[in-house]
Amino acid sequence: MSKATLAPGVPADYYESIRRVEDDHWWFRGMREISRVLLRPHLRSGARVLDAGCGTGGYLRWLLDGGSVSSAAGVDVATAAVELARRHVPEADLRVAPLSELPFEDGAFDLVVSNDVLQHVDESELEASLGELRRVLRAGGTLLLRTNGSWRLRPERSDWRAYDPKTLGQQLAAAGFAVERVTYANCVPSLWGRIRGRVPHAPTNESHGIPSVREPRAQAVVGLALLRLEARLLTLPRARLPYGHTLFALAGRA
């Protein structure tokens, strides 16, 4: 068997670290709560879903266990991630592919999600990648995208950036999406991190920023409570949060 490949520029334990925490860590749980609120008006029973950049499969597992999804597919550039995802979500159609070359037919999905992937797409492939997300989405379907957030566009390399809402909305519109909402998330923890000089940065071969399972219980309880409060605020159709190191975009195929 050939050696499992990783995404460029990440440590060898990157995907194992995600798999250890993505089911139970407060940040991942809170992000799913916010996703649930944003998707609630759009997710219908029997939906066909693609997770573009599925990682180790935690988000697909959550969607399938929610009961509204009839079929699920996922792609990731890393065979190491897809191998872990196949153990966690064996019923999903999982393939190794970049966003710029999705191996699915036009209009194959009712919902396309992409979590923490777009910030890693090289600038030279960005237009093609967004075009592919639109191509595989059926007319009237929904895209939910989560990426790194900043008060202004902050590129560190050609293959890593943090987005502001205006730039992200403009790029989605240029790709043929009708943007419904773009909002920050993870507001209070992000402000606290900014005060301490901690903002998202590109991963390196030595550091990936995946949260530890050993965080104090009090921190986990408070962190999850804050994200659940954000989710409640975002139940209001026009609500948008003012800051955060996470950015959500909800859009349809125009």
Order of alpha helices (4+ residues) and beta strands (2+ residues): alpha-alpha-beta-alpha-beta-alpha-beta-beta-alpha-beta-beta-beta-alpha-beta-alpha-alpha-beta
